[in-house]
Amino acid sequence: MRSRSIEYIQVELRELENVFALILLGSFIGLPSPPTSISLRLLPHMARELLVMQAISERLDDMLGEMAGIFEIT
């Protein structure tokens, strides 16, 4: 039970990091975002988020399917 709850938290953390990066860098894909100067000042502190975005783009899995698998929804 404990390992399952840790897995849920890790998935949630990955998604929150992805959302954070999309909010800051959304202007590159046409999403409304904070001013570019703020995004550029935060960019050096976003190394982990950029790695997360790269990992997500490499696997490009269906997130809804991944969450259904974790929660064992069939």
All heavy atoms as a GROMACS GRO file, in nm:
protein
  584
    1MET      N    1   0.082  -0.119   0.000
    1MET     CA    2   0.000   0.000   0.000
    1MET      C    3   0.087   0.127   0.000
    1MET      O    4   0.058   0.221  -0.070
    1MET     CB    5  -0.091  -0.005   0.124
    1MET     CG    6  -0.181   0.111   0.137
    1MET     SD    7  -0.318   0.090   0.027
    1MET     CE    8  -0.427   0.211   0.090
    2ARG      N    9   0.195   0.125   0.077
    2ARG     CA   10   0.282   0.242   0.085
    2ARG      C   11   0.351   0.269  -0.049
    2ARG      O   12   0.359   0.383  -0.093
    2ARG     CB   13   0.386   0.222   0.194
    2ARG     CG   14   0.470   0.345   0.218
    2ARG     CD   15   0.568   0.325   0.329
    2ARG     NE   16   0.493   0.306   0.454
    2ARG     CZ   17   0.547   0.268   0.568
    2ARG    NH1   18   0.675   0.242   0.574
    2ARG    NH2   19   0.474   0.254   0.676
    3SER      N   20   0.398   0.164  -0.115
    3SER     CA   21   0.467   0.185  -0.243
    3SER      C   22   0.370   0.235  -0.349
    3SER      O   23   0.407   0.313  -0.437
    3SER     CB   24   0.533   0.056  -0.289
    3SER     OG   25   0.435  -0.043  -0.316
    4ARG      N   26   0.246   0.191  -0.340
    4ARG     CA   27   0.143   0.236  -0.435
    4ARG      C   28   0.116   0.386  -0.417
    4ARG      O   29   0.104   0.459  -0.514
    4ARG     CB   30   0.016   0.156  -0.410
    4ARG     CG   31  -0.076   0.158  -0.522
    4ARG     CD   32  -0.022   0.063  -0.626
    4ARG     NE   33  -0.134   0.013  -0.701
    4ARG     CZ   34  -0.130  -0.007  -0.828
    4ARG    NH1   35  -0.018   0.012  -0.893
    4ARG    NH2   36  -0.233  -0.051  -0.892
    5SER      N   37   0.108   0.430  -0.292
    5SER     CA   38   0.081   0.571  -0.267
    5SER      C   39   0.200   0.657  -0.311
    5SER      O   40   0.183   0.768  -0.361
    5SER     CB   41   0.048   0.596  -0.120
    5SER     OG   42   0.155   0.559  -0.038
    6ILE      N   43   0.322   0.605  -0.294
    6ILE     CA   44   0.441   0.678  -0.340
    6ILE      C   45   0.439   0.690  -0.492
    6ILE      O   46   0.472   0.794  -0.548
    6ILE     CB   47   0.569   0.608  -0.291
    6ILE    CG1   48   0.581   0.624  -0.140
    6ILE    CG2   49   0.693   0.664  -0.361
    6ILE    CD1   50   0.692   0.543  -0.078
    7GLU      N   51   0.396   0.585  -0.559
    7GLU     CA   52   0.386   0.588  -0.705
    7GLU      C   53   0.285   0.694  -0.751
    7GLU      O   54   0.311   0.767  -0.846
    7GLU     CB   55   0.344   0.450  -0.756
    7GLU     CG   56   0.346   0.439  -0.906
    7GLU     CD   57   0.309   0.298  -0.952
    7GLU    OE1   58   0.325   0.203  -0.872
    7GLU    OE2   59   0.265   0.286  -1.067
    8TYR      N   60   0.172   0.704  -0.683
    8TYR     CA   61   0.072   0.807  -0.716
    8TYR      C   62   0.131   0.947  -0.701
    8TYR      O   63   0.112   1.034  -0.785
    8TYR     CB   64  -0.051   0.795  -0.626
    8TYR     CG   65  -0.131   0.669  -0.642
    8TYR    CD1   66  -0.200   0.617  -0.535
    8TYR    CD2   67  -0.138   0.601  -0.763
    8TYR    CE1   68  -0.275   0.501  -0.547
    8TYR    CE2   69  -0.211   0.485  -0.776
    8TYR     CZ   70  -0.280   0.435  -0.668
    8TYR     OH   71  -0.353   0.321  -0.681
    9ILE      N   72   0.205   0.968  -0.594
    9ILE     CA   73   0.264   1.099  -0.568
    9ILE      C   74   0.370   1.131  -0.672
    9ILE      O   75   0.380   1.245  -0.719
    9ILE     CB   76   0.322   1.105  -0.425
    9ILE    CG1   77   0.208   1.101  -0.323
    9ILE    CG2   78   0.408   1.229  -0.405
    9ILE    CD1   79   0.253   1.083  -0.181
   10GLN      N   80   0.448   1.033  -0.715
   10GLN     CA   81   0.552   1.057  -0.816
   10GLN      C   82   0.489   1.093  -0.950
   10GLN      O   83   0.539   1.182  -1.020
   10GLN     CB   84   0.641   0.934  -0.830
   10GLN     CG   85   0.733   0.914  -0.712
   10GLN     CD   86   0.810   0.783  -0.719
   10GLN    OE1   87   0.768   0.689  -0.786
   10GLN    NE2   88   0.922   0.778  -0.649
   11VAL      N   89   0.381   1.027  -0.986
   11VAL     CA   90   0.313   1.061  -1.111
   11VAL      C   91   0.257   1.203  -1.104
   11VAL      O   92   0.270   1.280  -1.199
   11VAL     CB   93   0.200   0.959  -1.141
   11VAL    CG1   94   0.112   1.007  -1.253
   11VAL    CG2   95   0.259   0.824  -1.175
   12GLU      N   96   0.197   1.237  -0.992
   12GLU     CA   97   0.143   1.371  -0.974
   12GLU      C   98   0.254   1.476  -0.980
   12GLU      O   99   0.237   1.581  -1.042
   12GLU     CB  100   0.068   1.380  -0.841
   12GLU     CG  101   0.002   1.512  -0.817
   12GLU     CD  102  -0.117   1.537  -0.907
   12GLU    OE1  103  -0.172   1.440  -0.961
   12GLU    OE2  104  -0.153   1.654  -0.923
   13LEU      N  105   0.368   1.449  -0.919
   13LEU     CA  106   0.481   1.541  -0.922
   13LEU      C  107   0.531   1.562  -1.065
   13LEU      O  108   0.557   1.675  -1.106
   13LEU     CB  109   0.594   1.490  -0.834
   13LEU     CG  110   0.722   1.573  -0.834
   13LEU    CD1  111   0.695   1.712  -0.777
   13LEU    CD2  112   0.830   1.503  -0.755
   14ARG      N  113   0.543   1.454  -1.142
   14ARG     CA  114   0.586   1.466  -1.282
   14ARG      C  115   0.491   1.555  -1.360
   14ARG      O  116   0.534   1.640  -1.438
   14ARG     CB  117   0.591   1.328  -1.348
   14ARG     CG  118   0.715   1.251  -1.320
   14ARG     CD  119   0.737   1.137  -1.417
   14ARG     NE  120   0.617   1.077  -1.471
   14ARG     CZ  121   0.573   0.954  -1.444
   14ARG    NH1  122   0.641   0.878  -1.362
   14ARG    NH2  123   0.465   0.906  -1.500
   15GLU      N  124   0.362   1.538  -1.340
   15GLU     CA  125   0.265   1.618  -1.414
   15GLU      C  126   0.267   1.764  -1.370
   15GLU      O  127   0.254   1.854  -1.453
   15GLU     CB  128   0.125   1.559  -1.398
   15GLU     CG  129   0.105   1.435  -1.481
   15GLU     CD  130   0.142   1.456  -1.627
   15GLU    OE1  131   0.089   1.548  -1.691
   15GLU    OE2  132   0.227   1.381  -1.676
   16LEU      N  133   0.285   1.790  -1.241
   16LEU     CA  134   0.292   1.928  -1.195
   16LEU      C  135   0.416   1.997  -1.248
   16LEU      O  136   0.412   2.116  -1.283
   16LEU     CB  137   0.288   1.933  -1.042
   16LEU     CG  138   0.153   1.900  -0.979
   16LEU    CD1  139   0.166   1.895  -0.827
   16LEU    CD2  140   0.048   2.000  -1.020
   17GLU      N  141   0.528   1.926  -1.257
   17GLU     CA  142   0.649   1.983  -1.316
   17GLU      C  143   0.628   2.015  -1.463
   17GLU      O  144   0.674   2.118  -1.514
   17GLU     CB  145   0.767   1.888  -1.298
   17GLU     CG  146   0.816   1.879  -1.156
   17GLU     CD  147   0.920   1.772  -1.137
   17GLU    OE1  148   0.930   1.679  -1.220
   17GLU    OE2  149   0.993   1.779  -1.036
   18ASN      N  150   0.558   1.928  -1.532
   18ASN     CA  151   0.529   1.950  -1.673
   18ASN      C  152   0.439   2.073  -1.691
   18ASN      O  153   0.463   2.156  -1.779
   18ASN     CB  154   0.463   1.826  -1.733
   18ASN     CG  155   0.450   1.837  -1.882
   18ASN    OD1  156   0.533   1.896  -1.949
   18ASN    ND2  157   0.344   1.779  -1.935
   19VAL      N  158   0.338   2.085  -1.608
   19VAL     CA  159   0.249   2.201  -1.616
   19VAL      C  160   0.325   2.330  -1.587
   19VAL      O  161   0.305   2.430  -1.655
   19VAL     CB  162   0.129   2.184  -1.519
   19VAL    CG1  163   0.051   2.311  -1.503
   19VAL    CG2  164   0.039   2.071  -1.566
   20PHE      N  165   0.413   2.326  -1.488
   20PHE     CA  166   0.493   2.444  -1.455
   20PHE      C  167   0.577   2.487  -1.576
   20PHE      O  168   0.582   2.605  -1.611
   20PHE     CB  169   0.582   2.414  -1.336
   20PHE     CG  170   0.678   2.524  -1.300
   20PHE    CD1  171   0.632   2.643  -1.246
   20PHE    CD2  172   0.814   2.508  -1.321
   20PHE    CE1  173   0.720   2.744  -1.214
   20PHE    CE2  174   0.903   2.609  -1.287
   20PHE     CZ  175   0.856   2.727  -1.234
   21ALA      N  176   0.641   2.394  -1.638
   21ALA     CA  177   0.724   2.425  -1.755
   21ALA      C  178   0.639   2.476  -1.870
   21ALA      O  179   0.678   2.570  -1.940
   21ALA     CB  180   0.804   2.303  -1.797
   22LEU      N  181   0.522   2.418  -1.890
   22LEU     CA  182   0.435   2.465  -1.998
   22LEU      C  183   0.385   2.606  -1.973
   22LEU      O  184   0.371   2.685  -2.066
   22LEU     CB  185   0.317   2.370  -2.016
   22LEU     CG  186   0.346   2.242  -2.091
   22LEU    CD1  187   0.222   2.152  -2.090
   22LEU    CD2  188   0.388   2.271  -2.233
   23ILE      N  189   0.357   2.638  -1.847
   23ILE     CA  190   0.313   2.774  -1.815
   23ILE      C  191   0.422   2.874  -1.847
   23ILE      O  192   0.398   2.978  -1.906
   23ILE     CB  193   0.271   2.784  -1.667
   23ILE    CG1  194   0.138   2.711  -1.646
   23ILE    CG2  195   0.260   2.929  -1.623
   23ILE    CD1  196   0.097   2.698  -1.502
   24LEU      N  197   0.546   2.841  -1.810
   24LEU     CA  198   0.656   2.935  -1.833
   24LEU      C  199   0.700   2.943  -1.978
   24LEU      O  200   0.737   3.048  -2.027
   24LEU     CB  201   0.776   2.898  -1.745
   24LEU     CG  202   0.758   2.927  -1.598
   24LEU    CD1  203   0.881   2.884  -1.522
   24LEU    CD2  204   0.729   3.074  -1.573
   25LEU      N  205   0.697   2.830  -2.046
   25LEU     CA  206   0.748   2.827  -2.184
   25LEU      C  207   0.636   2.815  -2.287
   25LEU      O  208   0.662   2.784  -2.402
   25LEU     CB  209   0.846   2.710  -2.199
   25LEU     CG  210   0.965   2.714  -2.104
   25LEU    CD1  211   1.046   2.587  -2.117
   25LEU    CD2  212   1.050   2.836  -2.129
   26GLY      N  213   0.514   2.838  -2.246
   26GLY     CA  214   0.399   2.822  -2.336
   26GLY      C  215   0.400   2.914  -2.456
   26GLY      O  216   0.339   2.884  -2.558
   27SER      N  217   0.467   3.026  -2.446
   27SER     CA  218   0.468   3.120  -2.558
   27SER      C  219   0.534   3.060  -2.682
   27SER      O  220   0.504   3.100  -2.794
   27SER     CB  221   0.539   3.249  -2.519
   27SER     OG  222   0.674   3.224  -2.487
   28PHE      N  223   0.621   2.962  -2.662
   28PHE     CA  224   0.688   2.898  -2.776
   28PHE      C  225   0.593   2.810  -2.856
   28PHE      O  226   0.620   2.780  -2.972
   28PHE     CB  227   0.807   2.816  -2.729
   28PHE     CG  228   0.915   2.899  -2.666
   28PHE    CD1  229   0.954   2.876  -2.536
   28PHE    CD2  230   0.978   3.000  -2.737
   28PHE    CE1  231   1.052   2.953  -2.476
   28PHE    CE2  232   1.076   3.078  -2.678
   28PHE     CZ  233   1.114   3.054  -2.548
   29ILE      N  234   0.483   2.767  -2.795
   29ILE     CA  235   0.386   2.684  -2.867
   29ILE      C  236   0.251   2.753  -2.882
   29ILE      O  237   0.152   2.691  -2.919
   29ILE     CB  238   0.368   2.547  -2.799
   29ILE    CG1  239   0.321   2.561  -2.656
   29ILE    CG2  240   0.496   2.466  -2.806
   29ILE    CD1  241   0.283   2.430  -2.591
   30GLY      N  242   0.244   2.882  -2.849
   30GLY     CA  243   0.124   2.959  -2.872
   30GLY      C  244   0.029   2.970  -2.754
   30GLY      O  245  -0.080   3.023  -2.769
   31LEU      N  246   0.069   2.923  -2.637
   31LEU     CA  247  -0.016   2.937  -2.519
   31LEU      C  248   0.013   3.070  -2.452
   31LEU      O  249   0.125   3.118  -2.454
   31LEU     CB  250   0.012   2.824  -2.419
   31LEU     CG  251  -0.022   2.683  -2.463
   31LEU    CD1  252   0.026   2.584  -2.356
   31LEU    CD2  253  -0.170   2.668  -2.484
   32PRO      N  254  -0.089   3.132  -2.391
   32PRO     CA  255  -0.060   3.254  -2.317
   32PRO      C  256   0.031   3.222  -2.199
   32PRO      O  257   0.017   3.118  -2.135
   32PRO     CB  258  -0.197   3.300  -2.267
   32PRO     CG  259  -0.293   3.193  -2.298
   32PRO     CD  260  -0.227   3.094  -2.388
   33SER      N  261   0.126   3.307  -2.173
   33SER     CA  262   0.223   3.279  -2.068
   33SER      C  263   0.267   3.409  -2.004
   33SER      O  264   0.234   3.517  -2.051
   33SER     CB  265   0.342   3.205  -2.126
   33SER     OG  266   0.410   3.287  -2.216
   34PRO      N  267   0.345   3.400  -1.898
   34PRO     CA  268   0.398   3.522  -1.836
   34PRO      C  269   0.491   3.595  -1.933
   34PRO      O  270   0.533   3.538  -2.033
   34PRO     CB  271   0.477   3.471  -1.715
   34PRO     CG  272   0.466   3.324  -1.713
   34PRO     CD  273   0.388   3.280  -1.829
   35PRO      N  274   0.524   3.718  -1.901
   35PRO     CA  275   0.616   3.792  -1.989
   35PRO      C  276   0.747   3.715  -2.011
   35PRO      O  277   0.794   3.644  -1.922
   35PRO     CB  278   0.642   3.922  -1.912
   35PRO     CG  279   0.523   3.936  -1.821
   35PRO     CD  280   0.479   3.797  -1.789
   36THR      N  281   0.802   3.731  -2.128
   36THR     CA  282   0.922   3.658  -2.166
   36THR      C  283   1.038   3.688  -2.071
   36THR      O  284   1.118   3.600  -2.041
   36THR     CB  285   0.962   3.693  -2.309
   36THR    OG1  286   0.849   3.670  -2.394
   36THR    CG2  287   1.075   3.607  -2.358
   37SER      N  288   1.046   3.810  -2.021
   37SER     CA  289   1.157   3.843  -1.931
   37SER      C  290   1.153   3.758  -1.804
   37SER      O  291   1.257   3.715  -1.755
   37SER     CB  292   1.154   3.992  -1.895
   37SER     OG  293   1.032   4.023  -1.827
   38ILE      N  294   1.034   3.732  -1.752
   38ILE     CA  295   1.021   3.647  -1.633
   38ILE      C  296   1.061   3.504  -1.667
   38ILE      O  297   1.133   3.438  -1.592
   38ILE     CB  298   0.878   3.651  -1.578
   38ILE    CG1  299   0.848   3.790  -1.523
   38ILE    CG2  300   0.857   3.546  -1.470
   38ILE    CD1  301   0.704   3.810  -1.481
   39SER      N  302   1.014   3.456  -1.782
   39SER     CA  303   1.048   3.319  -1.823
   39SER      C  304   1.198   3.303  -1.841
   39SER      O  305   1.256   3.202  -1.800
   39SER     CB  306   0.977   3.284  -1.954
   39SER     OG  307   0.838   3.284  -1.937
   40LEU      N  308   1.263   3.402  -1.900
   40LEU     CA  309   1.407   3.394  -1.921
   40LEU      C  310   1.485   3.400  -1.790
   40LEU      O  311   1.588   3.334  -1.775
   40LEU     CB  312   1.454   3.504  -2.016
   40LEU     CG  313   1.409   3.488  -2.160
   40LEU    CD1  314   1.452   3.609  -2.243
   40LEU    CD2  315   1.463   3.360  -2.220
   41ARG      N  316   1.435   3.478  -1.694
   41ARG     CA  317   1.503   3.483  -1.563
   41ARG      C  318   1.489   3.350  -1.488
   41ARG      O  319   1.577   3.312  -1.412
   41ARG     CB  320   1.447   3.596  -1.478
   41ARG     CG  321   1.510   3.730  -1.514
   41ARG     CD  322   1.469   3.836  -1.418
   41ARG     NE  323   1.348   3.896  -1.474
   41ARG     CZ  324   1.260   3.967  -1.407
   41ARG    NH1  325   1.276   3.986  -1.278
   41ARG    NH2  326   1.156   4.019  -1.467
   42LEU      N  327   1.378   3.279  -1.508
   42LEU     CA  328   1.357   3.151  -1.440
   42LEU      C  329   1.421   3.034  -1.514
   42LEU      O  330   1.437   2.926  -1.458
   42LEU     CB  331   1.208   3.124  -1.423
   42LEU     CG  332   1.137   3.211  -1.321
   42LEU    CD1  333   0.988   3.188  -1.326
   42LEU    CD2  334   1.190   3.184  -1.182
   43LEU      N  335   1.457   3.053  -1.639
   43LEU     CA  336   1.512   2.945  -1.721
   43LEU      C  337   1.631   2.873  -1.658
   43LEU      O  338   1.635   2.750  -1.660
   43LEU     CB  339   1.546   2.998  -1.860
   43LEU     CG  340   1.576   2.896  -1.966
   43LEU    CD1  341   1.456   2.804  -1.986
   43LEU    CD2  342   1.610   2.965  -2.096
   44PRO      N  343   1.729   2.941  -1.598
   44PRO     CA  344   1.841   2.867  -1.538
   44PRO      C  345   1.799   2.775  -1.422
   44PRO      O  346   1.866   2.678  -1.393
   44PRO     CB  347   1.934   2.977  -1.485
   44PRO     CG  348   1.897   3.098  -1.561
   44PRO     CD  349   1.752   3.085  -1.595
   45HIS      N  350   1.686   2.804  -1.361
   45HIS     CA  351   1.638   2.723  -1.248
   45HIS      C  352   1.546   2.610  -1.293
   45HIS      O  353   1.492   2.538  -1.210
   45HIS     CB  354   1.565   2.811  -1.148
   45HIS     CG  355   1.646   2.927  -1.101
   45HIS    ND1  356   1.751   2.913  -1.013
   45HIS    CD2  357   1.642   3.058  -1.135
   45HIS    CE1  358   1.807   3.031  -0.991
   45HIS    NE2  359   1.743   3.120  -1.065
   46MET      N  360   1.527   2.596  -1.423
   46MET     CA  361   1.431   2.499  -1.477
   46MET      C  362   1.498   2.377  -1.539
   46MET      O  363   1.436   2.308  -1.621
   46MET     CB  364   1.342   2.566  -1.581
   46MET     CG  365   1.250   2.668  -1.524
   46MET     SD  366   1.144   2.738  -1.650
   46MET     CE  367   1.071   2.593  -1.721
   47ALA      N  368   1.618   2.346  -1.503
   47ALA     CA  369   1.687   2.234  -1.564
   47ALA      C  370   1.610   2.104  -1.545
   47ALA      O  371   1.592   2.026  -1.639
   47ALA     CB  372   1.827   2.220  -1.507
   48ARG      N  373   1.559   2.081  -1.424
   48ARG     CA  374   1.483   1.958  -1.398
   48ARG      C  375   1.355   1.953  -1.480
   48ARG      O  376   1.321   1.850  -1.536
   48ARG     CB  377   1.453   1.946  -1.249
   48ARG     CG  378   1.372   1.824  -1.214
   48ARG     CD  379   1.377   1.796  -1.065
   48ARG     NE  380   1.277   1.705  -1.018
   48ARG     CZ  381   1.264   1.578  -1.051
   48ARG    NH1  382   1.346   1.526  -1.138
   48ARG    NH2  383   1.170   1.502  -1.000
   49GLU      N  384   1.283   2.065  -1.488
   49GLU     CA  385   1.159   2.068  -1.564
   49GLU      C  386   1.183   2.043  -1.712
   49GLU      O  387   1.104   1.976  -1.778
   49GLU     CB  388   1.087   2.202  -1.543
   49GLU     CG  389   1.021   2.216  -1.408
   49GLU     CD  390   1.118   2.257  -1.299
   49GLU    OE1  391   1.235   2.289  -1.330
   49GLU    OE2  392   1.077   2.254  -1.182
   50LEU      N  393   1.294   2.096  -1.764
   50LEU     CA  394   1.325   2.072  -1.904
   50LEU      C  395   1.357   1.925  -1.930
   50LEU      O  396   1.319   1.869  -2.034
   50LEU     CB  397   1.441   2.161  -1.949
   50LEU     CG  398   1.407   2.310  -1.955
   50LEU    CD1  399   1.533   2.391  -1.982
   50LEU    CD2  400   1.302   2.337  -2.060
   51LEU      N  401   1.425   1.862  -1.835
   51LEU     CA  402   1.452   1.718  -1.848
   51LEU      C  403   1.322   1.638  -1.842
   51LEU      O  404   1.305   1.541  -1.917
   51LEU     CB  405   1.548   1.671  -1.739
   51LEU     CG  406   1.691   1.722  -1.751
   51LEU    CD1  407   1.772   1.682  -1.629
   51LEU    CD2  408   1.755   1.671  -1.879
   52VAL      N  409   1.231   1.680  -1.757
   52VAL     CA  410   1.101   1.612  -1.748
   52VAL      C  411   1.025   1.628  -1.879
   52VAL      O  412   0.967   1.532  -1.931
   52VAL     CB  413   1.018   1.667  -1.629
   52VAL    CG1  414   0.875   1.620  -1.635
   52VAL    CG2  415   1.081   1.626  -1.497
   53MET      N  416   1.024   1.749  -1.935
   53MET     CA  417   0.956   1.771  -2.062
   53MET      C  418   1.017   1.686  -2.173
   53MET      O  419   0.947   1.632  -2.257
   53MET     CB  420   0.962   1.919  -2.101
   53MET     CG  421   0.868   2.006  -2.022
   53MET     SD  422   0.880   2.180  -2.064
   53MET     CE  423   0.829   2.179  -2.235
   54GLN      N  424   1.148   1.674  -2.173
   54GLN     CA  425   1.215   1.593  -2.274
   54GLN      C  426   1.176   1.446  -2.259
   54GLN      O  427   1.148   1.379  -2.358
   54GLN     CB  428   1.366   1.608  -2.264
   54GLN     CG  429   1.441   1.528  -2.366
   54GLN     CD  430   1.592   1.539  -2.349
   54GLN    OE1  431   1.640   1.606  -2.257
   54GLN    NE2  432   1.665   1.477  -2.438
   55ALA      N  433   1.175   1.398  -2.136
   55ALA     CA  434   1.137   1.257  -2.113
   55ALA      C  435   0.994   1.232  -2.154
   55ALA      O  436   0.962   1.129  -2.215
   55ALA     CB  437   1.156   1.222  -1.966
   56ILE      N  438   0.905   1.325  -2.126
   56ILE     CA  439   0.764   1.309  -2.164
   56ILE      C  440   0.749   1.310  -2.315
   56ILE      O  441   0.676   1.230  -2.373
   56ILE     CB  442   0.678   1.418  -2.098
   56ILE    CG1  443   0.666   1.388  -1.948
   56ILE    CG2  444   0.540   1.424  -2.161
   56ILE    CD1  445   0.596   1.495  -1.870
   57SER      N  446   0.820   1.400  -2.382
   57SER     CA  447   0.808   1.406  -2.527
   57SER      C  448   0.868   1.283  -2.595
   57SER      O  449   0.826   1.246  -2.703
   57SER     CB  450   0.874   1.533  -2.580
   57SER     OG  451   1.012   1.530  -2.558
   58GLU      N  452   0.966   1.220  -2.530
   58GLU     CA  453   1.024   1.099  -2.588
   58GLU      C  454   0.929   0.981  -2.581
   58GLU      O  455   0.921   0.900  -2.672
   58GLU     CB  456   1.155   1.064  -2.516
   58GLU     CG  457   1.270   1.154  -2.554
   58GLU     CD  458   1.395   1.124  -2.474
   58GLU    OE1  459   1.391   1.038  -2.383
   58GLU    OE2  460   1.497   1.188  -2.503
   59ARG      N  461   0.855   0.969  -2.472
   59ARG     CA  462   0.767   0.852  -2.461
   59ARG      C  463   0.629   0.878  -2.518
   59ARG      O  464   0.564   0.787  -2.566
   59ARG     CB  465   0.759   0.803  -2.316
   59ARG     CG  466   0.717   0.901  -2.217
   59ARG     CD  467   0.729   0.841  -2.076
   59ARG     NE  468   0.716   0.949  -1.980
   59ARG     CZ  469   0.606   0.978  -1.916
   59ARG    NH1  470   0.500   0.905  -1.933
   59ARG    NH2  471   0.602   1.079  -1.833
   60LEU      N  472   0.582   1.003  -2.512
   60LEU     CA  473   0.453   1.043  -2.570
   60LEU      C  474   0.342   0.941  -2.547
   60LEU      O  475   0.266   0.908  -2.637
   60LEU     CB  476   0.468   1.071  -2.719
   60LEU     CG  477   0.541   1.199  -2.754
   60LEU    CD1  478   0.556   1.212  -2.905
   60LEU    CD2  479   0.474   1.321  -2.697
   61ASP      N  480   0.333   0.892  -2.425
   61ASP     CA  481   0.226   0.801  -2.391
   61ASP      C  482   0.097   0.878  -2.367
   61ASP      O  483   0.098   0.998  -2.343
   61ASP     CB  484   0.260   0.721  -2.265
   61ASP     CG  485   0.366   0.616  -2.290
   61ASP    OD1  486   0.387   0.580  -2.407
   61ASP    OD2  487   0.429   0.572  -2.193
   62ASP      N  488  -0.010   0.805  -2.369
   62ASP     CA  489  -0.139   0.862  -2.336
   62ASP      C  490  -0.147   0.876  -2.184
   62ASP      O  491  -0.149   0.776  -2.113
   62ASP     CB  492  -0.250   0.769  -2.388
   62ASP     CG  493  -0.387   0.818  -2.353
   62ASP    OD1  494  -0.404   0.939  -2.329
   62ASP    OD2  495  -0.479   0.734  -2.351
   63MET      N  496  -0.149   1.000  -2.134
   63MET     CA  497  -0.146   1.020  -1.989
   63MET      C  498  -0.272   0.963  -1.923
   63MET      O  499  -0.265   0.909  -1.813
   63MET     CB  500  -0.132   1.169  -1.957
   63MET     CG  501  -0.095   1.193  -1.814
   63MET     SD  502   0.053   1.097  -1.780
   63MET     CE  503   0.080   1.128  -1.614
   64LEU      N  504  -0.386   0.976  -1.989
   64LEU     CA  505  -0.509   0.920  -1.933
   64LEU      C  506  -0.496   0.769  -1.921
   64LEU      O  507  -0.536   0.709  -1.822
   64LEU     CB  508  -0.629   0.958  -2.018
   64LEU     CG  509  -0.765   0.910  -1.968
   64LEU    CD1  510  -0.794   0.966  -1.830
   64LEU    CD2  511  -0.873   0.950  -2.066
   65GLY      N  512  -0.436   0.706  -2.022
   65GLY     CA  513  -0.414   0.562  -2.017
   65GLY      C  514  -0.316   0.523  -1.907
   65GLY      O  515  -0.334   0.421  -1.840
   66GLU      N  516  -0.212   0.605  -1.888
   66GLU     CA  517  -0.116   0.578  -1.782
   66GLU      C  518  -0.181   0.589  -1.645
   66GLU      O  519  -0.161   0.502  -1.558
   66GLU     CB  520   0.000   0.675  -1.792
   66GLU     CG  521   0.111   0.647  -1.694
   66GLU     CD  522   0.229   0.741  -1.711
   66GLU    OE1  523   0.248   0.796  -1.821
   66GLU    OE2  524   0.302   0.761  -1.613
   67MET      N  525  -0.262   0.692  -1.626
   67MET     CA  526  -0.331   0.708  -1.497
   67MET      C  527  -0.431   0.595  -1.475
   67MET      O  528  -0.444   0.544  -1.363
   67MET     CB  529  -0.404   0.843  -1.491
   67MET     CG  530  -0.311   0.962  -1.491
   67MET     SD  531  -0.203   0.968  -1.348
   67MET     CE  532  -0.318   1.019  -1.224
   68ALA      N  533  -0.500   0.554  -1.580
   68ALA     CA  534  -0.595   0.442  -1.566
   68ALA      C  535  -0.521   0.315  -1.530
   68ALA      O  536  -0.572   0.234  -1.452
   68ALA     CB  537  -0.672   0.424  -1.697
   69GLY      N  538  -0.401   0.295  -1.582
   69GLY     CA  539  -0.322   0.178  -1.548
   69GLY      C  540  -0.277   0.180  -1.403
   69GLY      O  541  -0.277   0.078  -1.336
   70ILE      N  542  -0.242   0.297  -1.356
   70ILE     CA  543  -0.199   0.308  -1.217
   70ILE      C  544  -0.315   0.279  -1.121
   70ILE      O  545  -0.302   0.210  -1.022
   70ILE     CB  546  -0.139   0.447  -1.189
   70ILE    CG1  547  -0.006   0.458  -1.257
   70ILE    CG2  548  -0.125   0.473  -1.039
   70ILE    CD1  549   0.056   0.594  -1.250
   71PHE      N  550  -0.430   0.335  -1.155
   71PHE     CA  551  -0.548   0.316  -1.069
   71PHE      C  552  -0.623   0.187  -1.100
   71PHE      O  553  -0.728   0.161  -1.043
   71PHE     CB  554  -0.643   0.436  -1.080
   71PHE     CG  555  -0.587   0.561  -1.019
   71PHE    CD1  556  -0.552   0.669  -1.098
   71PHE    CD2  557  -0.567   0.571  -0.883
   71PHE    CE1  558  -0.502   0.785  -1.043
   71PHE    CE2  559  -0.515   0.687  -0.826
   71PHE     CZ  560  -0.483   0.793  -0.907
   72GLU      N  561  -0.570   0.109  -1.194
   72GLU     CA  562  -0.628  -0.020  -1.235
   72GLU      C  563  -0.773  -0.006  -1.280
   72GLU      O  564  -0.861  -0.082  -1.240
   72GLU     CB  565  -0.616  -0.121  -1.121
   72GLU     CG  566  -0.471  -0.151  -1.086
   72GLU     CD  567  -0.456  -0.247  -0.971
   72GLU    OE1  568  -0.557  -0.292  -0.915
   72GLU    OE2  569  -0.340  -0.275  -0.935
   73ILE      N  570  -0.797   0.094  -1.365
   73ILE     CA  571  -0.928   0.112  -1.424
   73ILE      C  572  -0.932   0.035  -1.554
   73ILE      O  573  -0.849   0.054  -1.641
   73ILE     CB  574  -0.956   0.262  -1.450
   73ILE    CG1  575  -0.952   0.339  -1.320
   73ILE    CG2  576  -1.090   0.279  -1.522
   73ILE    CD1  577  -0.959   0.488  -1.338
   74THR      N  578  -1.028  -0.055  -1.568
   74THR     CA  579  -1.037  -0.134  -1.692
   74THR      C  580  -1.169  -0.114  -1.760
   74THR      O  581  -1.263  -0.068  -1.709
   74THR     CB  582  -1.019  -0.283  -1.665
   74THR    OG1  583  -1.115  -0.324  -1.570
   74THR    CG2  584  -0.880  -0.309  -1.612
   0.00000   0.00000   0.00000
